[in-house]
Amino acid sequence: MRKRHPRLWGLLWSAFVLTLLAVAFSAAFFLTRYLFRLIHLTLPPLATQLVNSFLGLFLVALVLWSFSRFFRQQQRNAFQPIIQALERIAKGDFSIRLENEPEDGILSNLVASVNKMARELDEMEAMRQEFISNVSHEIQSPLTSIRGFAQALRDERLGPSERQHYVDIIEMESRRLSRLTEDLLKLAALESEQAQFEPKPYRLDKQLRSILLTCEPQWRDKALAVEAALDEVSITADEDLLSQVWMNLVNNGIKFTPPGGALRVELRRRGAEVECRVADTGIGISPEDQVHIFERFYKADKSRTWSQGGSGLGLSIAKKIVALHRGEIEVESQAGQGATFTVRLPAN
């Protein structure tokens, strides 16, 4: 109200001050006349006027002081819940919520801001706890495997083939644990915007073709039909970072496509954008899983284990890298009908 009608508030304040002065000086006049009559005192007109003036100013000051103290107390009472809420938030209690008043004012906006801050901090704390739980679980799994097989190696009755098999498992789990640590550090660097970002012009179609050739042993082992439809496209981007995106999408397509399936990679320039599509004929992703597919440690296939590889960080890292290039990544899929990941990046 006050922000919308400042002139009206100014007029009301002026009227209040004039009324206060009139009432105060009138009260001073009648009060001094009564006192002078009571004590039978007669003063010259000038002295009487001075006494009336000083008494009137005193009454005005007394009224203003009383109002000021009253409003300060009211403000203290109004802001006390907010202060207490901020103290609880500072101690880590993000569940606090203040009752918001329907009035459109500074206090109402402040209460809404405190509630919003507490709500967002509560969500961040839940995400942090979930992240710690996921990291602990992902790290504990290979460590348990390594510890179990290391203890088994102490058995002197093991034959050479069994011993070598256990050593191979320990080495495999160690490599996966190392990759998880690297992915965590990489994701932390991307989220804190401390990752090295060195965009340079290069041919994107050549990079995608090189990725497919690098993954050839994997898709040949599964007898996949791989098709590449790559337009000649040059972009300005960080080649190393984007290589991680394409490697993750192609590896996922190979991993979740059954033997004899197909994998197709397309690259097209569409106006001011470059569009890359990686499509497979694999197990697909359900609509409810697609909402969370880019979240850290999320695994659409709950049956996946360390033996199948993957930590649930690859798509999170891919999304961060694409966002760093001012692009976007999305997925289209249905369970059992394959998946298509589309990455759009600004063209040169």
N, C-alpha and C positions, 0 to 999 in steps of 0.2 A: 504494500500500500504506500509506504513512504517513498519508495523508489519511483512509483508511478505518478505521484502527486506532490512533488517537492514544493511547489508554490503554495498549495493549500496548507501544507505543514508549516511553512514560513508564516503565513497569515495567522494560523492558529497559535503559533508560538508568540507572535507579536501581541495578539489579543490577550494571551495569558499574562505576559509581562506587564502590559498596561493595566490590566485588571488587578494584578498583584500590587502594583505601585499605588493604585487608587485606594484599594482596601487597606494597605499598610499605613499610608499617610493619614487616611481618615481615622483609622483605629488609633494612631498616635495622637491625633488632634483631640479626640474625645477622651483618651486616657489621660493626657496631660491636664486637660481642663478639669477632669474629675479629681485628680490628685492635688492640683493647685487649690481647688475649692476645699478639699478635705483638710489641708494643712494651712488654709487661709494665707496662701502665698500669691502675691501679685508681682509679675515681672513685666518689664518693658516689652512692647510688641516684637521688637527685633530679637530679644532673648527668647521669648516664647516660640517665635518661628524657628530659631536655631534648635531649641530643645525638641520641637515637633519633628524637624527634619532628621536630626540624629536618631530619634526614636523610631521614625518611619524606616530609615535605612537599616536600623538594627532588626526591625521586624521582617523586612524583606530578606535580609541575610539569614535570619533564623528560619524562615520558611524554605528558602532555597537549600539551606544546609539539611533541613529535615527531609525535603524531597530527595536530595542527593543521597543521603544515607539510606532512605527507604529503597530507592532504585538500585543502589549498590547491593543491598541485601537481597533484593529480588533477583538481580543478575547473578549473585553468588549462589543463590538457591537453584537458579535455572542452569548454571554452568557446572554445578557440583557433580551431577551424574555424568556429564561428559568428561570431566577431569578424572573421576574414578574409573570410567571406562578406559580412558587412555592409559592410566596407570596399570590396569589389568592387562591391556594389550601389550604394554612394554614388558610385562613379566611373562608373556607367552600365552596368555589366555585369549584365544581368538574367537571364542564362542559367545562373547558378550554382544548383546544387541540392545540398543536403546529404543524406547517407544517414540516413534516419530509423530510430531504434532502436525495436523493438517494445514496449519497456517503457513502462508508463503512469507517467510522472513528469514533473517540471518540465522537465528537459532535452529529453525527447521532445516535449513540447508546444511548447517554444521552437523546436526544429528544424522542426516542422511549420508553425509560424507564419512562420518565415523563408522556408521554401519557398513557402508560400502568397503571401507578400508579393512574392517574386521573380517568381512565376508571373503574378500580377496586373499587376505593373509591366511585365513582358515583353509581356503582351497589350496594355496601354495604349500602350507604345512602338510596337508593330506597328500599332495603330490610328492613332497619331499620324503615323507614316511614310506609311501609306496615305492619310490625310487630306491631308497635304502634297502627295503625288503627285497625288491627284485634283484638288486646288485648282489645282496648277500646270498640269495638263492642261486643265482647264475654262477657265482664264484664257488659256492659250497659244493655244487654238483661235481665239477671236475676235480676239486681237491679231494672229495670223498673217494672218487674213482682212483685217483693217483695213489692215495694212501692205502687203499685196499689192495691194489695190485703190487705196490711196493712191499707190503707185508707178505704177500703171496710169494714174492721172489725169494724170500728167506727159506722157503721150503727146499731142502737139499734133494728131495726126491723128484723135483721137476726135471723133465727132460729138456734137451736143447730147444726143441720146437716150441714147447709150451713157454719156456722162459723167454724166447724171442717174441712170442705172441704177446706176452704181458709187457715186455719192453716197448713194443710197437704201440700198444694201447696207452701206456704212460706218456710216450712221446706225442701221440696224437692229442691227448687231453691237455698236455702242456702247451701245444701250439694253439689250441682253441682258447685256453685261458689267456695266453699272450694276446690273441686277437681281440678278446673281450676287453682286456685292459687298454689296448690301442684304440678300440672303438669308443670306450668311455672317455679317454683323454681327447680324442678327436671331437666327440660330441660336446664335451665341456668347452673346448676351444671355440667351436662354432657358436655355441650359445652365448659365450662371453664376448663374441666378436673379436677374438684374439687370433683367429686362424689366419695364416698367411694367404692373402688374396692378391694374385698377380695376373690380372687379365691381359691377354695378348691375342692378336688375330691368328686364327688357325682354321684348318679345314675340318669341320665336324664330321663330314661323311667318311673321311679317312680314319678318324678316331674310332667311329663305330665299327667300321670294317675290321680294324685292328683288334677291337675288343672281341668280335665274333671269332676271329682266327685264334686269339689267345684261349678262348673257351672251347675250341674245337675238340680236344680230347674228351671233355665232359659230354657234349651233345652227340658225338660219334658213338660213345659207349652206350648211350640210350637210343641210338638209331633215330634221332630226331630229324625231321625235315626242316632245315633252316633256310629261310628266305630273307633276302635283304633288298629293299627298294629304297635306295639312298640317292637323293638329289645332291648335286654338287653345291654345298652350302659352306660359307665361311662365316664365322662369328668371332667376336672379341670376348673371351672368357678365360677363366683359369682352367687350363687343360687338365692339370693333375686332379683338381677337385671334381670336375665333371666326369673324369674317368671313373671315379668311385661310384658316381650315380649310375652310369651305364653298366659297369661291372656288376653292381648289385641287382639291377633290374634283369639283366641277361642271366645271371646265375640263379636268381629266383625262378625265372621262367623255365630254365633247364631242370632245376631241383624239383619243382612241383608239377612237371609234365611227365606223364607215364611214358614208358618206352614205346617208340613208334609214333609219338605225337608230333606236333609241329610248333615251330617258333618263328615269328616274323618280326623284323625290325624295319620300320619306315621312317624316312626323314624327308620333310617337305618344308618349303618356305611358304608361309601364308601371310601375305601383306607385311606388316611390321613385326611379325613373329616367326620364329622357327619352331616347328612342331616335330617331336620325335615320339614314335609309338612303338612299344614293345609288347607284342601280343603272343600269348601261348594258348595251348589247348589242354591245360592242366586241370587240377582239381577245383580251381576257381575260389572265389571268396564270397561268403554270404553277405547280404546287405547290412546286417547288424554288425558284422566284423569290419566292413569297409569304413564305418565311422571312426574306428579306432586304429586302422591299419598303420597309420604314421606315428602312433604313440610309441614311446620308448618301452622296450621289452614286450610289446604286445605281439602275441602269436595267434594268428587266426586258427591254426590247427593245434588244438590243445594237446594232441598226442605227440607233437614233435618233441624230441629229446636231444641231448647233446650228441648222441650218435648220428643224428641227422644233420647236425651242424646248425649254425645260426644262433644268434643271441637275442634277436628282436630289436636290434639297434640299427640295422642297415637302412631301412626305409626312413627312420627318424633322421639319420645322417643325410640321406639323399634329399629329404625335404628341406633341411637346413641349407644345404649347398645350393639347391635350386632357388630358394628364397634369397640367398646371398647374391645371386645373379639377377635378382628382380624378376624371377620367373615363377611358374606354378607347376605343380604336379598333381595328377588326379588318377583315379582308378575306376574302371568300368568292369564289372564282373557279375557272374551268377555262379552259385555253388554247382560244381560239376561241369561247367561250360567254359572254363578257361578264364583268363584275366588279361586286360589291356591297360597298361600304364602309359599315360600321355604326359610328356614334359613339354612345356612351352617356354621359350626363352626369347628375349628381345633380339631382333635381327640387327645386323650392322647398319 
